[in-house]
């Protein structure tokens, strides 16, 4: 996941930097959208890096705790949005990006702590590392992460494609419809 995130950082960073040339962005919103895209990029990277720790729920057969973590993240996201948007801050898409990033980081921290609690017998020891087994695990982890990333890009990709085809105003009309 670290390797894949490192590879994705370059094209995603270029997308953030040149988003106003790639997408149809209304005048005056380019800076705000760049910040939003950067926050979303950080959220995607945090989620991808935390994915491996989420397997502890399945290994220990405690999917109820996974659901509790997901619920906590949703409630935290709602509380942050309510605090940012209702607390005197101006309405901005950046608020959504901040809420997503904070809830993602909180979810990652919970996953790491729960991984240590639920599977304390699993620890990384470089001396006991079997290269063939590590390669097999890395390959399966890569495909899982690629699948999750593909699902995210499919959702975001459709929005980006719609923006390129119909402009920002057209996408707004279609999404309200």
Rosetta blueprint (number, residue, H / E / L):
1 X L
2 X H
3 X H
4 X H
5 X H
6 X H
7 X H
8 X H
9 X H
10 X H
11 X H
12 X H
13 X H
14 X H
15 X H
16 X H
17 X H
18 X L
19 X H
20 X H
21 X H
22 X H
23 X L
24 X L
25 X L
26 X L
27 X L
28 X L
29 X L
30 X H
31 X H
32 X H
33 X H
34 X H
35 X H
36 X H
37 X H
38 X H
39 X H
40 X H
41 X H
42 X H
43 X H
44 X H
45 X H
46 X H
47 X H
48 X H
49 X H
50 X H
51 X H
52 X H
53 X H
54 X H
55 X H
56 X H
57 X H
58 X H
59 X H
60 X L
61 X L
62 X L
63 X H
64 X H
65 X H
66 X H
67 X H
68 X H
69 X H
70 X H
71 X H
72 X H
73 X H
74 X H
75 X H
76 X H
77 X H
78 X H
79 X H
80 X H
81 X H
82 X H
83 X H
84 X H
85 X H
86 X H
87 X L
88 X L
89 X L
90 X L
91 X L
92 X L
93 X H
94 X H
95 X H
96 X H
97 X H
98 X H
99 X H
100 X H
101 X H
102 X H
103 X H
104 X H
105 X H
106 X H
107 X H
108 X H
109 X H
110 X H
111 X H
112 X H
113 X H
114 X H
115 X H
116 X H
117 X H
118 X H
119 X L
120 X L
121 X L
122 X L
123 X L
124 X L
125 X L
126 X H
127 X H
128 X H
129 X L
130 X L
131 X H
132 X H
133 X H
134 X H
135 X H
136 X H
137 X H
138 X H
139 X H
140 X H
141 X H
142 X H
143 X H
144 X H
145 X H
146 X H
147 X H
148 X H
149 X H
150 X H
151 X H
152 X H
153 X H
154 X H
155 X H
156 X H
157 X H
158 X H
159 X H
160 X H
161 X H
162 X H
163 X H
164 X H
165 X H
166 X H
167 X H
168 X H
169 X H
170 X H
171 X H
172 X H
173 X H
174 X H
175 X H
176 X H
177 X L
